[in-house]
Amino acid sequence: SLSARRPVAVMSYPSPASRSAVARPMPEVAPVINACFLIILCFCSLRCIRVCFERRTGIPAAGGFVRGFRRTDSGAPTGPDAARRTVSRRLSQAGRRMCVIVLAKITFFPENGKIRLHIISHASVWWLRWHENRKKCVTLYPVPSETDPVCRVNLEYFIARRTARTSDGRRRGVMVRIAVLSVALSVAAMILALAVVMGFKREVARLMTGFTAHVEITDLRGADAVASVPVRRSEPLERAVRSVDGVDGMWPYAVKEGIVRTADAVQGVMLKGVDDTYDWSFFAECLTEGALPRVADSVRTKEVLVSRLLARRLGLGTGDKVEMLFVDPDDAPRRDRFRISGLYSSGMDEMDGAVVLTDLRNVQRLWGWAPDEVSGYGVDAVRFEDAEPLAGRLSHLLLYDAPDDGQNLVATGVGESYPNIFDWLKAHDVNAAVVIAVMLAVAFFNMATALMILVLERTRMIGLLKAMGMRDGAVRRIFLWRAAFIALRGLAWGNVAGLGLCFVQCRFHLLKLDSEAYLLSEVPVSLGWGWWLLLNGGAAAAIVLLLTIPARVVSTVKPSETIRYER
């Protein structure tokens, strides 16, 4: 029967037209309709706003909305109708960020050919000014109004900024350029002077503390002789010294004067012995050839570290053996031989030619001392400025609170041990102060001259401002702002020149010195944020404050006389 027959699948092939209609679903048109609706709504809204703008101002707005000004004729406008014709359909780029304009009004100024477009928006009130000497350029300024009390303008600063501008690519006045140049040269000279003085102080202090220590503890009875009375090492004494606030390290040393003799030359030196507690970081930085002497071995070595200057004078090199003579007051001269392990160069020839380092046990043997006898202790402070206060605290400790082994001991700072060097450095402070005072005086007189010329050039403007009700103090502030602009420009150029020269000297070491007269072989330079900021701020403040004196000439300008003879 037909009902028992198994169903048969029948496949039909539709036509191409029906195939495309069946295979593709019907697209949703709702998003497209919504997008079109929004576009039409935005277009209508902009059209309404433009129509309102045209009706309120009389300015045709066809072809665009909220762009920039553009001149359409060749002369300055002579009336409201001509002014409206010269204003095109575009406002400034800043105007593009404004919301819906609800009111716009044009006011024409026939005395100077300027146009003011007074626009009130949802956010604030703006002035849009167009000058005849500017092409396709509009400046947007917020001004105070009753509808927007938050929006305010510093009138003195505004006028000073406008008068300081140049147009049509014209260069600034000769006196303005001279004033900027004088301030720049003065600031550059002050930066160089302070950088060199600070560099001398930092470099000499670093070298002196590297060769000796921030504070030295020695026997008071051997103050007039080099290590004539030994100091006995004591664990309680060392523990008490290390407990003092400000002590960064402590190490024993022994020194003995001697003579280095070669076949061609003789040189007096100071042989300094140290042990494994000594900080070799300073000499590791100054090492130019070879290696540091070994002082931590269980077996005593006879290696020495000499300077490159001394090796050049004596004709020696790394690995050579050198003979040294030591003379004692009560004994016959002693002779000993050492091997040069390395050469160093610090740039301070006075110390390079005298200091030779070796193992502490070598110097103890030359003196005939016991293993626990040394010339003294070297104490390192955290900073160089803490050396003298630390010496005072250690002296108080050794005098009152030290154990019995600390009797007859005294702590001496590096500045007290070498007073001639550090007094010479203090004299540079006076030189720097004189340079700064002279440079400030030069900058002040040039700025005062420029300010007087600016006042004379703006005499008519001063008279008009006074006639409009501006007080003398406000007019003075206009020119003080103008002077501040010139001073800041000079400060910027002066910093570029001064810091650039300092960088060149630090990088290439072009300027050399006579080490016998200046202790160093090249001009040191040191820059610090503290004194650099203080110098710039102090120079700018001093120049502007001093210019308040010549700025008082503004009060002598009378509006009746300045306007009477002006054509």
GIPEFEN-V359196 format. One record per residue. N is the residue number from 0. RES is the residue in three letters. PHI is phi in whole degrees, 0 to 359 (999 if undefined). NEAR is the number of other ideal C-beta (glycine too) atoms within 8 Angstrom. Layout:
n & res & phi & near
N & RES & PHI & NEAR
N & RES & PHI & NEAR
This chain:
n & res & phi & near
0 & SER & 999 & 4
1 & LEU & 291 & 4
2 & SER & 290 & 4
3 & ALA & 274 & 4
4 & ARG & 287 & 6
5 & ARG & 290 & 3
6 & PRO & 295 & 4
7 & VAL & 246 & 4
8 & ALA & 284 & 4
9 & VAL & 247 & 4
10 & MET & 247 & 4
11 & SER & 245 & 4
12 & TYR & 256 & 3
13 & PRO & 289 & 6
14 & SER & 287 & 5
15 & PRO & 303 & 5
16 & ALA & 294 & 6
17 & SER & 291 & 8
18 & ARG & 296 & 9
19 & SER & 291 & 8
20 & ALA & 288 & 7
21 & VAL & 277 & 7
22 & ALA & 287 & 5
23 & ARG & 259 & 6
24 & PRO & 285 & 3
25 & MET & 290 & 4
26 & PRO & 292 & 4
27 & GLU & 275 & 5
28 & VAL & 260 & 6
29 & ALA & 296 & 6
30 & PRO & 298 & 7
31 & VAL & 296 & 7
32 & ILE & 296 & 8
33 & ASN & 297 & 8
34 & ALA & 297 & 8
35 & CYS & 298 & 8
36 & PHE & 297 & 8
37 & LEU & 295 & 8
38 & ILE & 298 & 8
39 & ILE & 296 & 8
40 & LEU & 296 & 8
41 & CYS & 296 & 8
42 & PHE & 297 & 8
43 & CYS & 296 & 8
44 & SER & 296 & 8
45 & LEU & 297 & 9
46 & ARG & 296 & 8
47 & CYS & 297 & 8
48 & ILE & 297 & 11
49 & ARG & 294 & 10
50 & VAL & 295 & 8
51 & CYS & 298 & 10
52 & PHE & 297 & 13
53 & GLU & 294 & 11
54 & ARG & 291 & 7
55 & ARG & 283 & 9
56 & THR & 253 & 10
57 & GLY & 79 & 7
58 & ILE & 265 & 11
59 & PRO & 293 & 5
60 & ALA & 248 & 10
61 & ALA & 288 & 5
62 & GLY & 92 & 4
63 & GLY & 162 & 8
64 & PHE & 215 & 9
65 & VAL & 58 & 8
66 & ARG & 234 & 12
67 & GLY & 229 & 10
68 & PHE & 283 & 13
69 & ARG & 209 & 7
70 & ARG & 285 & 8
71 & THR & 244 & 6
72 & ASP & 221 & 7
73 & SER & 268 & 3
74 & GLY & 245 & 5
75 & ALA & 287 & 5
76 & PRO & 295 & 11
77 & THR & 243 & 6
78 & GLY & 191 & 8
79 & PRO & 298 & 7
80 & ASP & 294 & 6
81 & ALA & 295 & 10
82 & ALA & 296 & 12
83 & ARG & 293 & 11
84 & ARG & 290 & 9
85 & THR & 282 & 11
86 & VAL & 275 & 11
87 & SER & 272 & 8
88 & ARG & 275 & 10
89 & ARG & 242 & 9
90 & LEU & 260 & 12
91 & SER & 281 & 12
92 & GLN & 296 & 6
93 & ALA & 295 & 9
94 & GLY & 291 & 13
95 & ARG & 293 & 9
96 & ARG & 274 & 4
97 & MET & 280 & 12
98 & CYS & 275 & 6
99 & VAL & 295 & 6
100 & ILE & 276 & 12
101 & VAL & 255 & 7
102 & LEU & 202 & 7
103 & ALA & 217 & 12
104 & LYS & 220 & 8
105 & ILE & 252 & 15
106 & THR & 235 & 7
107 & PHE & 255 & 10
108 & PHE & 251 & 9
109 & PRO & 289 & 6
110 & GLU & 289 & 4
111 & ASN & 233 & 4
112 & GLY & 68 & 8
113 & LYS & 248 & 9
114 & ILE & 239 & 13
115 & ARG & 246 & 11
116 & LEU & 255 & 13
117 & HIS & 266 & 10
118 & ILE & 244 & 13
119 & ILE & 248 & 9
120 & SER & 242 & 12
121 & HIS & 292 & 6
122 & ALA & 265 & 6
123 & SER & 201 & 8
124 & VAL & 252 & 14
125 & TRP & 232 & 13
126 & TRP & 250 & 11
127 & LEU & 242 & 14
128 & ARG & 251 & 11
129 & TRP & 234 & 11
130 & HIS & 253 & 7
131 & GLU & 291 & 8
132 & ASN & 270 & 5
133 & ARG & 251 & 9
134 & LYS & 251 & 4
135 & LYS & 54 & 6
136 & CYS & 223 & 7
137 & VAL & 228 & 12
138 & THR & 246 & 7
139 & LEU & 250 & 10
140 & TYR & 235 & 9
141 & PRO & 282 & 11
142 & VAL & 229 & 9
143 & PRO & 291 & 8
144 & SER & 205 & 8
145 & GLU & 290 & 4
146 & THR & 281 & 5
147 & ASP & 223 & 11
148 & PRO & 290 & 7
149 & VAL & 286 & 5
150 & CYS & 280 & 11
151 & ARG & 226 & 7
152 & VAL & 229 & 9
153 & ASN & 282 & 6
154 & LEU & 297 & 7
155 & GLU & 296 & 10
156 & TYR & 295 & 8
157 & PHE & 298 & 10
158 & ILE & 293 & 10
159 & ALA & 296 & 13
160 & ARG & 291 & 10
161 & ARG & 289 & 7
162 & THR & 288 & 10
163 & ALA & 279 & 7
164 & ARG & 280 & 6
165 & THR & 243 & 7
166 & SER & 235 & 8
167 & ASP & 58 & 5
168 & GLY & 71 & 4
169 & ARG & 287 & 6
170 & ARG & 280 & 4
171 & ARG & 288 & 6
172 & GLY & 298 & 8
173 & VAL & 297 & 5
174 & MET & 292 & 10
175 & VAL & 295 & 11
176 & ARG & 295 & 10
177 & ILE & 295 & 10
178 & ALA & 295 & 14
179 & VAL & 297 & 12
180 & LEU & 295 & 10
181 & SER & 294 & 13
182 & VAL & 295 & 19
183 & ALA & 297 & 13
184 & LEU & 295 & 12
185 & SER & 296 & 15
186 & VAL & 294 & 19
187 & ALA & 297 & 13
188 & ALA & 295 & 11
189 & MET & 293 & 15
190 & ILE & 297 & 15
191 & LEU & 295 & 11
192 & ALA & 297 & 12
193 & LEU & 292 & 12
194 & ALA & 296 & 13
195 & VAL & 289 & 11
196 & VAL & 297 & 12
197 & MET & 295 & 12
198 & GLY & 294 & 12
199 & PHE & 298 & 12
200 & LYS & 297 & 11
201 & ARG & 294 & 10
202 & GLU & 289 & 12
203 & VAL & 294 & 14
204 & ALA & 297 & 10
205 & ARG & 296 & 10
206 & LEU & 291 & 12
207 & MET & 293 & 12
208 & THR & 288 & 13
209 & GLY & 288 & 10
210 & PHE & 282 & 10
211 & THR & 244 & 9
212 & ALA & 191 & 9
213 & HIS & 297 & 12
214 & VAL & 222 & 15
215 & GLU & 241 & 13
216 & ILE & 254 & 14
217 & THR & 226 & 13
218 & ASP & 281 & 12
219 & LEU & 296 & 8
220 & ARG & 286 & 7
221 & GLY & 254 & 12
222 & ALA & 291 & 8
223 & ASP & 272 & 4
224 & ALA & 232 & 7
225 & VAL & 279 & 9
226 & ALA & 54 & 13
227 & SER & 285 & 7
228 & VAL & 241 & 8
229 & PRO & 284 & 11
230 & VAL & 252 & 13
231 & ARG & 276 & 7
232 & ARG & 291 & 10
233 & SER & 215 & 9
234 & GLU & 296 & 6
235 & PRO & 298 & 8
236 & LEU & 294 & 12
237 & GLU & 295 & 11
238 & ARG & 294 & 8
239 & ALA & 293 & 13
240 & VAL & 292 & 14
241 & ARG & 293 & 8
242 & SER & 281 & 6
243 & VAL & 288 & 11
244 & ASP & 294 & 4
245 & GLY & 102 & 10
246 & VAL & 277 & 13
247 & ASP & 259 & 6
248 & GLY & 187 & 8
249 & MET & 210 & 11
250 & TRP & 207 & 11
251 & PRO & 276 & 12
252 & TYR & 208 & 14
253 & ALA & 217 & 15
254 & VAL & 233 & 12
255 & LYS & 206 & 13
256 & GLU & 280 & 9
257 & GLY & 207 & 11
258 & ILE & 230 & 11
259 & VAL & 268 & 14
260 & ARG & 237 & 7
261 & THR & 234 & 11
262 & ALA & 291 & 2
263 & ASP & 245 & 5
264 & ALA & 210 & 7
265 & VAL & 224 & 7
266 & GLN & 217 & 10
267 & GLY & 279 & 8
268 & VAL & 222 & 15
269 & MET & 240 & 11
270 & LEU & 277 & 15
271 & LYS & 243 & 12
272 & GLY & 255 & 17
273 & VAL & 226 & 12
274 & ASP & 247 & 11
275 & ASP & 286 & 5
276 & THR & 278 & 8
277 & TYR & 285 & 10
278 & ASP & 272 & 7
279 & TRP & 269 & 7
280 & SER & 297 & 6
281 & PHE & 295 & 10
282 & PHE & 287 & 12
283 & ALA & 294 & 8
284 & GLU & 290 & 6
285 & CYS & 273 & 10
286 & LEU & 292 & 12
287 & THR & 249 & 7
288 & GLU & 204 & 8
289 & GLY & 81 & 9
290 & ALA & 220 & 6
291 & LEU & 287 & 10
292 & PRO & 292 & 13
293 & ARG & 274 & 9
294 & VAL & 239 & 13
295 & ALA & 257 & 5
296 & ASP & 286 & 7
297 & SER & 292 & 2
298 & VAL & 261 & 4
299 & ARG & 295 & 8
300 & THR & 250 & 9
301 & LYS & 250 & 11
302 & GLU & 264 & 12
303 & VAL & 229 & 14
304 & LEU & 248 & 14
305 & VAL & 244 & 12
306 & SER & 277 & 12
307 & ARG & 294 & 11
308 & LEU & 297 & 10
309 & LEU & 294 & 15
310 & ALA & 296 & 13
311 & ARG & 292 & 7
312 & ARG & 295 & 9
313 & LEU & 265 & 12
314 & GLY & 71 & 8
315 & LEU & 246 & 10
316 & GLY & 213 & 8
317 & THR & 296 & 9
318 & GLY & 92 & 6
319 & ASP & 284 & 8
320 & LYS & 262 & 7
321 & VAL & 231 & 14
322 & GLU & 256 & 10
323 & MET & 233 & 14
324 & LEU & 248 & 10
325 & PHE & 232 & 13
326 & VAL & 247 & 7
327 & ASP & 254 & 8
328 & PRO & 298 & 4
329 & ASP & 251 & 3
330 & ASP & 216 & 5
331 & ALA & 287 & 4
332 & PRO & 301 & 7
333 & ARG & 246 & 10
334 & ARG & 235 & 8
335 & ASP & 213 & 10
336 & ARG & 242 & 9
337 & PHE & 230 & 12
338 & ARG & 246 & 11
339 & ILE & 282 & 18
340 & SER & 269 & 12
341 & GLY & 193 & 12
342 & LEU & 238 & 15
343 & TYR & 230 & 13
344 & SER & 211 & 10
345 & SER & 259 & 11
346 & GLY & 89 & 11
347 & MET & 255 & 13
348 & ASP & 297 & 11
349 & GLU & 297 & 9
350 & MET & 272 & 11
351 & ASP & 298 & 15
352 & GLY & 280 & 11
353 & ALA & 234 & 9
354 & VAL & 266 & 10
355 & VAL & 232 & 13
356 & LEU & 252 & 10
357 & THR & 205 & 15
358 & ASP & 287 & 15
359 & LEU & 300 & 13
360 & ARG & 292 & 9
361 & ASN & 294 & 14
362 & VAL & 289 & 16
363 & GLN & 300 & 14
364 & ARG & 292 & 8
365 & LEU & 294 & 11
366 & TRP & 279 & 11
367 & GLY & 76 & 4
368 & TRP & 267 & 9
369 & ALA & 282 & 5
370 & PRO & 299 & 6
371 & ASP & 261 & 6
372 & GLU & 248 & 11
373 & VAL & 222 & 14
374 & SER & 285 & 12
375 & GLY & 168 & 12
376 & TYR & 241 & 13
377 & GLY & 259 & 13
378 & VAL & 242 & 16
379 & ASP & 262 & 11
380 & ALA & 262 & 13
381 & VAL & 292 & 5
382 & ARG & 230 & 5
383 & PHE & 294 & 9
384 & GLU & 295 & 4
385 & ASP & 271 & 11
386 & ALA & 295 & 14
387 & GLU & 293 & 9
388 & PRO & 300 & 8
389 & LEU & 294 & 17
390 & ALA & 298 & 13
391 & GLY & 295 & 9
392 & ARG & 293 & 11
393 & LEU & 291 & 14
394 & SER & 296 & 10
395 & HIS & 296 & 9
396 & LEU & 296 & 13
397 & LEU & 292 & 11
398 & LEU & 276 & 6
399 & TYR & 244 & 5
400 & ASP & 247 & 5
401 & ALA & 284 & 12
402 & PRO & 292 & 8
403 & ASP & 298 & 4
404 & ASP & 289 & 9
405 & GLY & 266 & 11
406 & GLN & 291 & 6
407 & ASN & 64 & 6
408 & LEU & 260 & 12
409 & VAL & 219 & 11
410 & ALA & 257 & 14
411 & THR & 234 & 10
412 & GLY & 285 & 12
413 & VAL & 293 & 15
414 & GLY & 292 & 9
415 & GLU & 281 & 8
416 & SER & 286 & 9
417 & TYR & 233 & 8
418 & PRO & 292 & 8
419 & ASN & 295 & 6
420 & ILE & 290 & 10
421 & PHE & 282 & 11
422 & ASP & 292 & 8
423 & TRP & 295 & 8
424 & LEU & 292 & 10
425 & LYS & 295 & 8
426 & ALA & 295 & 8
427 & HIS & 291 & 11
428 & ASP & 297 & 8
429 & VAL & 296 & 8
430 & ASN & 298 & 10
431 & ALA & 296 & 11
432 & ALA & 296 & 8
433 & VAL & 294 & 8
434 & VAL & 299 & 11
435 & ILE & 296 & 12
436 & ALA & 297 & 8
437 & VAL & 296 & 8
438 & MET & 294 & 13
439 & LEU & 296 & 13
440 & ALA & 296 & 8
441 & VAL & 299 & 11
442 & ALA & 297 & 16
443 & PHE & 295 & 12
444 & PHE & 293 & 8
445 & ASN & 292 & 12
446 & MET & 294 & 16
447 & ALA & 296 & 12
448 & THR & 297 & 10
449 & ALA & 297 & 14
450 & LEU & 295 & 14
451 & MET & 297 & 10
452 & ILE & 292 & 10
453 & LEU & 298 & 13
454 & VAL & 295 & 14
455 & LEU & 293 & 7
456 & GLU & 290 & 7
457 & ARG & 253 & 10
458 & THR & 297 & 10
459 & ARG & 295 & 9
460 & MET & 297 & 8
461 & ILE & 298 & 13
462 & GLY & 297 & 15
463 & LEU & 295 & 11
464 & LEU & 295 & 12
465 & LYS & 292 & 13
466 & ALA & 295 & 8
467 & MET & 277 & 6
468 & GLY & 110 & 5
469 & MET & 285 & 7
470 & ARG & 279 & 6
471 & ASP & 297 & 8
472 & GLY & 298 & 6
473 & ALA & 293 & 11
474 & VAL & 294 & 13
475 & ARG & 297 & 13
476 & ARG & 295 & 9
477 & ILE & 301 & 13
478 & PHE & 283 & 15
479 & LEU & 291 & 12
480 & TRP & 297 & 12
481 & ARG & 297 & 13
482 & ALA & 295 & 15
483 & ALA & 296 & 10
484 & PHE & 299 & 11
485 & ILE & 294 & 14
486 & ALA & 296 & 15
487 & LEU & 294 & 9
488 & ARG & 295 & 10
489 & GLY & 295 & 17
490 & LEU & 298 & 14
491 & ALA & 297 & 8
492 & TRP & 293 & 13
493 & GLY & 296 & 15
494 & ASN & 293 & 12
495 & VAL & 299 & 8
496 & ALA & 291 & 11
497 & GLY & 295 & 15
498 & LEU & 293 & 10
499 & GLY & 295 & 8
500 & LEU & 295 & 10
501 & CYS & 297 & 13
502 & PHE & 296 & 8
503 & VAL & 298 & 9
504 & GLN & 292 & 12
505 & CYS & 294 & 7
506 & ARG & 276 & 6
507 & PHE & 247 & 5
508 & HIS & 54 & 8
509 & LEU & 284 & 6
510 & LEU & 270 & 7
511 & LYS & 255 & 7
512 & LEU & 230 & 10
513 & ASP & 278 & 5
514 & SER & 294 & 12
515 & GLU & 289 & 6
516 & ALA & 263 & 5
517 & TYR & 243 & 7
518 & LEU & 71 & 8
519 & LEU & 245 & 13
520 & SER & 269 & 8
521 & GLU & 213 & 9
522 & VAL & 287 & 10
523 & PRO & 275 & 10
524 & VAL & 227 & 10
525 & SER & 223 & 10
526 & LEU & 247 & 8
527 & GLY & 223 & 7
528 & TRP & 298 & 4
529 & GLY & 298 & 6
530 & TRP & 288 & 8
531 & TRP & 292 & 10
532 & LEU & 295 & 8
533 & LEU & 296 & 8
534 & LEU & 296 & 13
535 & ASN & 294 & 11
536 & GLY & 296 & 8
537 & GLY & 294 & 8
538 & ALA & 295 & 15
539 & ALA & 297 & 12
540 & ALA & 294 & 8
541 & ALA & 295 & 10
542 & ILE & 295 & 15
543 & VAL & 293 & 12
544 & LEU & 293 & 7
545 & LEU & 292 & 9
546 & LEU & 285 & 14
547 & THR & 295 & 9
548 & ILE & 290 & 7
549 & PRO & 291 & 8
550 & ALA & 290 & 13
551 & ARG & 290 & 8
552 & VAL & 295 & 9
553 & VAL & 298 & 12
554 & SER & 293 & 7
555 & THR & 276 & 5
556 & VAL & 282 & 13
557 & LYS & 254 & 8
558 & PRO & 300 & 10
559 & SER & 296 & 7
560 & GLU & 282 & 9
561 & THR & 286 & 14
562 & ILE & 274 & 11
563 & ARG & 296 & 6
564 & TYR & 263 & 6
565 & GLU & 269 & 6
566 & ARG & 261 & 2
